[in-house]
Amino acid sequence: MNILFRVDVSAEVGLGHLMRCLVLAKQYEKDHTIFFAIKEIKGSANQKIVDQGYQLISLEGETIGELLGHLDRLKIDLVVFDHYGIDDLFEKTVKDLTGVTILSLDDTYKRHYCDILLNHNIYAKADHYQGLVPKFCEIRCGEKYTLIRDEFKQIKSKKRPNNSNNLRFFVSLGGADVFNIGLKVLQILSDFECTSIDFATTSVNTNVDELQAFARQHLSVNICIDCNVAELMNNNDFAIITPSVTSYEAMYLNLPFVAIKTADNQRYVANYLADNGFLVIDVSNIDELALLIRKLLKQ
C-alpha cells in the first residue's frame, strides 16, 4: 500500500503536526511505501523525514490540483491529512475524484469528510463527532490512540528527588514559539536557584539568537536545538511546557509540570489537565507562573 502524509511546518504552526505524523507513519511503515508531501521550508523538517527513510515531495502550494497529480502519479491508496488549512470540502473533493482512503487528524472537533478520523488526544470523545463526519467514518479517539514517540517508550522513568535546593527544569514552549514566551519563562526561572534549565526548541524558532544570548548570561541555562527530547526530559525534575502532546510525554515519564496555554487550539488539553488536578496557566497570566512553580515544588 502507498501512503501519503499531507502536512506542513512553519514558524506559526511549528513542528508538532509533523512529529505526530512521523509517529503515525512508524505504525504503517512495515510492508508499505510512505511519502510526505510538504511545502518547501527552511529548517530541519525535511531532514527529519529523510532520516526516517520516507520519500519527500516538495509542494509549490496548497492547491487540490497539485495534490491530485501526486496522488495519481504515486498510485496512493491512503492519504493522511494533518493540516488546519484543509477542510471537509477539500477532503470530499479528493475523495470524489480519486476514491482514495482518507485519514484525517483532528484536535478541536471540526467537520471532516474522511474514512478514518483520528483524534489521539486523551480528552477526545467519539460521540463529539456525531454529525461532523460521514456515517461510514471510523472514529478513533482517546488515550488508546495517543501518539507517543518511540524515544519515550525506550526510556525508563526514574524517581525524582524532592529537594527544592537542587532544581532541574525542562522547558519547552513549542518548536516555533512565535511570541517568544520561552524567554519570559527563562526570566522567571532565573529568580529561582536552579541547578540547571534545559530549554528544548527547534531550528524553526526564530527567537533562537535571543535565547542563546540569555543563556550566555545565565550559565545554568542550556539551549537545546533539535535534540532528543525524551532523554532531556527524563534527566530533569520539573517541566514547564504547553498543554499539547508534550504534556502526554511528561505524564508518560511521571515528570511533574506546569502547562502554559499559548494557543487556542490547546484549550481542550488545557481543560482536561486542569480538571484532572494538573497545574495549568494561560499565557495572558504568565506573571502567575512563579506562584505555580512554588506550588509545584511543594507538591
C-alpha positions as CSV (number, residue, x, y, z in Angstrom):
1,M,0.0,0.0,0.0
2,N,1.2,3.5,-0.8
3,I,0.5,6.1,1.8
4,L,0.9,9.9,1.5
5,F,1.0,12.3,4.5
6,R,0.0,15.8,3.8
7,V,1.3,18.1,6.5
8,D,3.1,21.4,6.7
9,V,5.6,23.1,9.0
10,S,6.1,26.8,9.6
11,A,7.1,29.3,12.2
12,E,3.5,29.8,13.1
13,V,2.4,26.1,13.2
14,G,5.7,24.6,14.5
15,L,6.8,21.0,14.2
16,G,4.1,19.3,16.3
17,H,1.9,18.2,13.4
18,L,4.9,16.7,11.5
19,M,6.2,15.0,14.6
20,R,3.0,13.2,15.3
21,C,2.7,12.2,11.7
22,L,6.1,10.7,11.9
23,V,4.9,8.6,14.9
24,L,1.9,7.5,13.0
25,A,3.9,6.7,9.9
26,K,6.1,4.4,12.0
27,Q,2.9,2.3,12.6
28,Y,2.4,1.9,8.9
29,E,5.9,1.6,7.5
30,K,6.2,-2.2,7.6
31,D,5.3,-3.5,4.1
32,H,4.1,0.0,3.0
33,T,5.7,2.8,1.0
34,I,5.4,6.2,2.7
35,F,5.6,9.6,1.2
36,F,5.4,13.0,2.9
37,A,4.0,16.0,0.8
38,I,5.1,19.2,2.4
39,K,5.6,22.8,1.3
40,E,9.2,23.7,0.9
41,I,10.5,25.4,4.0
42,K,13.8,26.3,5.7
43,G,14.9,24.3,8.8
44,S,15.1,20.8,9.9
45,A,11.7,19.4,8.9
46,N,12.8,17.9,5.6
47,Q,15.8,16.2,7.1
48,K,13.6,14.6,9.8
49,I,11.5,13.0,7.1
50,V,14.5,11.8,5.1
51,D,16.3,10.5,8.2
52,Q,13.3,8.2,8.9
53,G,13.6,6.7,5.4
54,Y,10.5,8.3,3.9
55,Q,10.2,9.8,0.5
56,L,9.8,13.6,0.5
57,I,7.7,15.6,-2.0
58,S,8.1,19.3,-2.0
59,L,4.9,21.2,-2.9
60,E,4.7,24.6,-4.5
61,G,1.4,25.4,-2.9
62,E,-1.8,24.1,-1.3
63,T,-3.9,23.5,-4.4
64,I,-6.1,20.4,-4.9
65,G,-4.8,20.1,-8.5
66,E,-1.2,19.8,-7.4
67,L,-2.0,17.2,-4.8
68,L,-4.2,15.2,-7.1
69,G,-1.3,15.0,-9.6
70,H,0.9,13.4,-6.9
71,L,-1.8,11.0,-5.7
72,D,-2.3,9.7,-9.3
73,R,1.4,9.6,-10.2
74,L,2.4,7.7,-7.0
75,K,-0.7,5.5,-7.0
76,I,-1.6,6.4,-3.5
77,D,-4.0,4.2,-1.6
78,L,-4.3,6.2,1.7
79,V,-3.8,9.9,2.2
80,V,-3.3,11.3,5.7
81,F,-4.3,14.9,6.3
82,D,-2.9,16.8,9.3
83,H,-3.4,20.4,8.2
84,Y,-5.6,23.2,9.6
85,G,-5.9,24.7,6.1
86,I,-7.6,21.6,4.7
87,D,-11.3,21.5,5.4
88,D,-14.1,18.9,4.8
89,L,-14.8,20.3,1.3
90,F,-11.2,19.8,0.3
91,E,-11.3,16.3,1.6
92,K,-14.6,15.4,-0.1
93,T,-13.2,16.7,-3.5
94,V,-10.2,14.5,-3.1
95,K,-12.4,11.5,-2.2
96,D,-14.8,12.0,-5.0
97,L,-12.1,12.5,-7.7
98,T,-9.8,9.7,-6.6
99,G,-11.6,7.2,-4.4
100,V,-8.5,7.2,-2.1
101,T,-8.9,6.2,1.6
102,I,-8.6,9.4,3.8
103,L,-7.4,9.5,7.4
104,S,-7.8,12.9,9.0
105,L,-6.2,14.0,12.2
106,D,-8.2,16.4,14.3
107,D,-7.8,18.3,17.7
108,T,-10.7,20.5,18.0
109,Y,-13.9,18.7,16.9
110,K,-14.0,20.1,13.4
111,R,-16.0,18.8,10.4
112,H,-14.2,16.3,8.2
113,Y,-15.0,14.1,5.2
114,C,-12.9,11.1,5.7
115,D,-12.9,7.3,6.1
116,I,-10.9,7.4,9.4
117,L,-11.0,10.2,11.9
118,L,-8.1,10.2,14.4
119,N,-8.1,12.4,17.5
120,H,-5.2,11.0,19.5
121,N,-5.7,13.4,22.5
122,I,-6.6,11.8,25.8
123,Y,-9.6,14.1,26.2
124,A,-11.2,13.1,22.9
125,K,-14.6,11.5,22.8
126,A,-16.1,9.8,19.8
127,D,-19.7,11.0,20.4
128,H,-18.5,14.6,19.9
129,Y,-18.1,13.8,16.2
130,Q,-21.7,12.9,15.7
131,G,-22.8,14.9,12.7
132,L,-19.3,16.1,11.9
133,V,-18.1,13.1,9.9
134,P,-19.8,10.8,7.3
135,K,-21.7,7.8,8.7
136,F,-19.2,5.4,7.1
137,C,-16.3,7.1,9.0
138,E,-14.4,5.0,11.6
139,I,-13.7,7.2,14.6
140,R,-10.5,6.6,16.6
141,C,-10.4,8.7,19.8
142,G,-8.7,9.0,23.1
143,E,-5.9,7.6,25.2
144,K,-5.8,4.3,23.3
145,Y,-4.6,6.1,20.2
146,T,-2.3,8.7,21.8
147,L,0.8,9.1,19.6
148,I,3.9,8.8,21.8
149,R,7.3,8.8,20.2
150,D,9.5,5.7,20.4
151,E,12.2,7.6,22.1
152,F,9.9,7.9,25.1
153,K,8.9,4.3,25.1
154,Q,12.6,3.3,25.2
155,I,13.3,5.3,28.4
156,K,12.6,4.1,31.9
157,S,11.1,6.8,34.0
158,K,13.3,7.5,37.1
159,K,12.4,8.5,40.6
160,R,12.8,12.2,41.1
161,P,14.2,13.7,44.3
162,N,12.1,16.1,46.4
163,N,14.8,18.7,47.0
164,S,14.0,22.4,46.5
165,N,17.7,23.2,46.8
166,N,18.6,21.2,43.6
167,L,16.2,22.3,40.9
168,R,16.5,20.9,37.5
169,F,13.9,22.2,35.0
170,F,13.0,21.2,31.5
171,V,11.3,23.9,29.4
172,S,9.6,23.6,26.0
173,L,7.1,26.0,24.7
174,G,6.7,24.5,21.2
175,G,9.0,24.1,18.3
176,A,8.3,27.6,16.9
177,D,7.2,29.7,20.0
178,V,6.2,32.6,17.7
179,F,5.6,35.1,20.6
180,N,8.9,34.1,22.4
181,I,7.1,33.0,25.6
182,G,10.1,30.9,26.3
183,L,12.3,33.9,27.1
184,K,9.8,35.2,29.6
185,V,9.7,31.7,31.3
186,L,13.5,31.7,31.5
187,Q,13.5,35.2,33.1
188,I,11.0,33.9,35.7
189,L,13.0,30.8,36.4
190,S,16.2,32.9,36.8
191,D,14.7,34.1,40.1
192,F,14.9,30.6,41.4
193,E,18.1,28.9,42.4
194,C,18.1,26.4,39.6
195,T,20.9,23.9,39.2
196,S,20.1,23.6,35.5
197,I,17.5,24.6,33.0
198,D,17.3,22.6,29.7
199,F,15.4,24.6,27.1
200,A,14.3,22.5,24.2
201,T,13.4,24.1,20.9
202,T,13.9,23.7,17.1
203,S,15.6,25.4,14.3
204,V,12.1,26.7,13.2
205,N,12.2,29.0,16.2
206,T,13.1,32.5,15.0
207,N,14.0,33.6,18.6
208,V,17.0,31.2,19.0
209,D,19.6,34.0,18.9
210,E,17.9,35.9,21.7
211,L,17.5,32.7,23.8
212,Q,21.2,31.8,23.3
213,A,22.1,35.4,24.3
214,F,20.2,34.9,27.6
215,A,21.9,31.6,28.1
216,R,25.3,33.2,27.8
217,Q,24.4,35.5,30.7
218,H,23.0,32.6,32.8
219,L,25.3,29.6,33.0
220,S,22.5,27.3,34.3
221,V,20.6,27.6,31.1
222,N,21.2,25.2,28.3
223,I,19.5,25.8,24.9
224,C,18.9,22.5,23.1
225,I,18.0,22.8,19.4
226,D,16.6,19.7,17.6
227,C,17.7,17.4,20.4
228,N,16.5,14.1,21.9
229,V,13.7,15.5,24.0
230,A,12.8,12.2,25.8
231,E,16.3,11.9,27.3
232,L,16.4,15.5,28.1
233,M,13.0,15.5,29.9
234,N,13.9,12.4,31.9
235,N,17.1,14.0,33.2
236,N,15.1,16.8,34.9
237,D,12.9,17.0,37.9
238,F,10.2,19.5,36.8
239,A,8.9,20.8,33.5
240,I,7.4,24.0,32.1
241,I,5.6,23.0,28.9
242,T,2.4,23.6,26.8
243,P,-0.8,21.6,27.1
244,S,0.0,19.6,24.0
245,V,1.4,16.1,23.2
246,T,4.4,17.3,25.3
247,S,2.2,17.1,28.4
248,Y,1.3,13.5,27.5
249,E,5.0,12.7,27.2
250,A,5.7,14.3,30.6
251,M,2.9,12.2,32.1
252,Y,4.4,9.1,30.4
253,L,7.7,9.9,32.3
254,N,6.0,10.8,35.5
255,L,7.6,14.3,35.2
256,P,5.8,17.0,37.3
257,F,4.9,20.0,35.2
258,V,3.2,23.4,34.8
259,A,1.4,23.7,31.5
260,I,1.1,27.2,29.8
261,K,-1.7,27.5,27.3
262,T,-0.2,29.6,24.4
263,A,-2.7,28.9,21.6
264,D,-6.5,28.5,21.3
265,N,-6.2,25.0,19.8
266,Q,-4.7,23.9,23.2
267,R,-7.8,24.6,25.1
268,Y,-9.2,21.1,25.1
269,V,-5.9,19.6,26.5
270,A,-5.7,22.6,29.0
271,N,-9.2,22.0,30.3
272,Y,-8.6,18.2,30.6
273,L,-5.4,18.8,32.6
274,A,-7.0,21.4,34.9
275,D,-9.9,19.1,35.5
276,N,-7.6,16.3,36.5
277,G,-5.5,18.3,39.0
278,F,-2.6,19.4,36.9
279,L,-1.2,22.9,37.1
280,V,-2.3,25.0,34.1
281,I,-2.0,28.7,33.4
282,D,-3.0,30.9,30.4
283,V,-0.2,32.8,28.7
284,S,-2.1,36.0,29.5
285,N,-1.4,35.3,33.2
286,I,2.2,34.4,32.7
287,D,3.2,36.5,35.7
288,E,1.5,33.9,37.9
289,L,4.0,31.3,36.8
290,A,6.3,31.9,39.7
291,L,3.5,31.2,42.2
292,L,2.6,27.9,40.4
293,I,6.2,26.8,40.4
294,R,6.3,27.3,44.2
295,K,3.1,25.2,44.4
296,L,4.7,22.6,42.2
297,L,7.7,22.4,44.4
298,K,5.6,21.9,47.5
299,Q,3.8,19.0,45.8
